[in-house]
């Protein structure tokens, strides 16, 4: 309790003075968040991606979060900061463009096929239907999903641009922040949360379970594999497929919104 009180006082003093030394103390206080988020993001990346690099990218996000955060708002700093840390890491990975273009293209093709089939059948399409739509065998589809899962940042950390605007928000923000979204993007987050909740409820059961265990219960892919009785690689494929379905659904919801006048 004394630690929480001390941290609150530190926030109060920093907001009043913007003293750099106080900011540095806050950075040290919340540095473990960077390590945690970097580990979570890194668990979905190829082994050649150095976790220490991810920590460096995430530290910039933490600094930005501290400089922008208002402790008077009814939102936990940890929730706010984790989203900013994740965003900083993913922004840097994107700027490095380390994902092969062929993999990006394949992911978009699968996403578009899912969206078209969902619109046609009004339900989540089966693997066989997706493969047929793409003109490939189910085995080829599985191989593509495996390749995407090994190289792509396919996760709810992927950003969605509401109503075609330039402002972007993270899908993960919509399910983590139980104390209320940033007022500046509250309407957009409400729209995304509704679309995302609908999309998650329509996922096939095993994919829904993977999303729930990974994002809500914060189990690792290996731990989820133990729960489901499958390999970590298989869980990674289920996760990737679920995210592509969710992104397709969100894109469809965005496209169906009436244009602003």
N, C-alpha and C positions, 0 to 999 in steps of 0.2 A: 504493500500500500504506500509505503514511504517512497519507493522507487517511482511509482506512478505519479505521486504528488510532486516529486522532484522534476520529473519529465514535463509535467503540466506547467510548472513554474518556468522551466527552461523554454518551453514554447511561448509562453506569455512574454518573457523578456526578449526573445528573439523577434517576435512579431513587432514589438515596440521599438527595438533598436536596430534590427537587421545586422547585428554585429557578426562579423565573419567567424570569430572564435566560437560564438554560441552555435552558429550553423555547423561548424566542424564537430562540436560536441553532439549535435543531433545526428550528424552523419554516422559517427561512431556508435551511437545508441541503436540506430536502425540498420547498421551494416549487415547483420545476420539475414535480414530480409533479402538482400541482394544475392547472397550465397544460396539461399533457399530457392528463389525464383530462377536463378541461373541453372541450378541443378535440375529443376523441373523442365525448363526449356531444353536443356542439353540432353535430357533423357530421350528426346525424340529426334536427335540429330546424329549424323554420322560420327564415328569415333575420331576422325581427324579434326573435328571442331574442338578447340581448346576451351575447357570450361573457364579458365582464368581470363580468356578473352571475353567471354560472356559476362563474367563478373565486372570487368572493366566497362563494358557497354552499359550494364545495369546500374553501375555506380552513377553514371551521368543522369540516368532516370531518377535515381533517389535524390540527387542534388536538386534536380528540377522540381521534384515533388515537394521537397522541404521548402524551397523558395516560393512555391505557389500555394501551399496549403494554408487554409484558414482554420485554426483549431476551434473556432466558434461554430463552424458548420457541424451539423449532426451526421457526421460520417467518421468512421475510424480512420486514423492516418494509415494504418497498416493496409487496409483495403484500398485506399486511394494510391498509396505508394507502390503496392505490388503491381497494379495495372500500369502505372507509369514506368516502372522498372522493366516489366515485360515488353512494353511498347518500345522502349529505348533499345533493348536487345534485338528485337525483331526488325526494327528500322535499320539497325546497323547491318544485320545479316542480309537484308534486302539490298542495301546499298552495295554490298560486296558481290551480290548476284552470284552466289555460290551454287545455287540450284540449277542443274542443266536445263536448257531451254526445252529440250524434248520432254523432260519430266513435267515441267510447267504446262506445256501444251497438252500432254496426256491428261493431266489432272483437270484442266479446263474442259476437255472433251467429255470426260466422264461426268463432270458436274453438269454440263449442258444436257447430256443424255438423260441424267436423272431428273433434271427439271422438266424436260419435255415429257418424259414418261409419267411423272407425277401429275402433271397438268392433264394428260390424256386419261389416266386411270383413276385419278383422285385418291391415290394411295402410294405408299412407298413401293417402288418397283423391285422385283426380285433380281438376283444376280444374273439369272438367265435372260431376263428381259433387257437388262442393261447391256449385256454382252451382245445380244442380237441387234440392239439399236446401234451399237458401235461397229457391228459387222465383224466381231471377233469371237473366239471361243471363250467359254467360261474360264478355261485355264489361262488364256492370254489376259483376261481381265484380272484374275488373281495375281498374275505376275506383274501387271501394271500397278496394282494396289500395293504390292510388296515393294516395288521400286519407289513409289511415291512415299510410302511410309518410312523408307530409309533415308530419303533425301529432302523431303519437304517439311516446312514448318506448318504442316496441316494440323491445325489446332484451333480451339475457340479463341486463341490469341489473334487469329487473323482479323483484320479490320474490315468494317462494313461502313460504307459512306451513305448516311441516311438521306433519303429523298434526292439523291444525285448531287448533294452539296459537296463542298470541298472538305468540310469537317468530318473527321473519322472518329469512330468510337470502337472500342474492342468488344466483341461479342461476350468475352469472358466477364466483362464488367457487369453485364446484365444479370448474371446469376450469382455473383459474389457479394455484391454490395447490398446487405440486408437493411442498412440504415438509411437508404435513400440515395438517388443519383445526384450528380452534379447539377445544380439548377440550370446551368447554361445549356445542358443537353438533355434535360429531363424528358421532354416530349419525344425526342428521338429514341432515348433509351426505353421509354415506355412502349413505343412501337416495336422496337427490336425485341424486347422481353416477351411481348405477346406473340410475335412471330416465332421466336426461338422456342418458347414453351410449347407452342402448337407443333413445331417441327420435331422436337424431342419426343413428344407423346406419340407421334406417328412413326417413329423409328422401329424397325424390327427389334424384338425383345432383347436379343443378345447385344446388339449395338447400343440400345438404350441403357442396358446394364453397364456396359463399358463406360459410356459417357457419365453416368451417374456415379460410378465408383471412382472414376478418374478425377472429375471436376468437383463433385460434391463431397465425396468421402476422402479424396486426396490419396488414394492408393496408387502405387506405382504400377506400370504395365506388368511387371513380373508378379506382383501380388495379385493383380486381377487374373492373370493366367492361372495362378494357384486356385483362386475361387472358382473359375470356370472349368478348370481341368484341361487347359490347352496351353500351348507354348506361348512365350512372350511375343514371338514373331507373329503368331496368329492374332493375338490381342492387338498388336500394332496395326495389322490389316483391318481388323474390325473397327478400330478407332479411326483410321484414315477414311474408311468407307462411310462411317457415321458422320464425320466432319464434312465430307463432300456432299452428303445428303442434306445436312443442315445448311451449308452454304448455298446449295441449289434452291432450297426452300426459301431462305432469306432473300435471295436474288429475285425469286418469283414474286415474293410479297412486295419487294421494293418496286418491281416493274408494274405491279397491278395498282399501285397507289396513283390517285388522280393527280395530274399535273397541276402545279400552282399557277394561279392566274395573276 
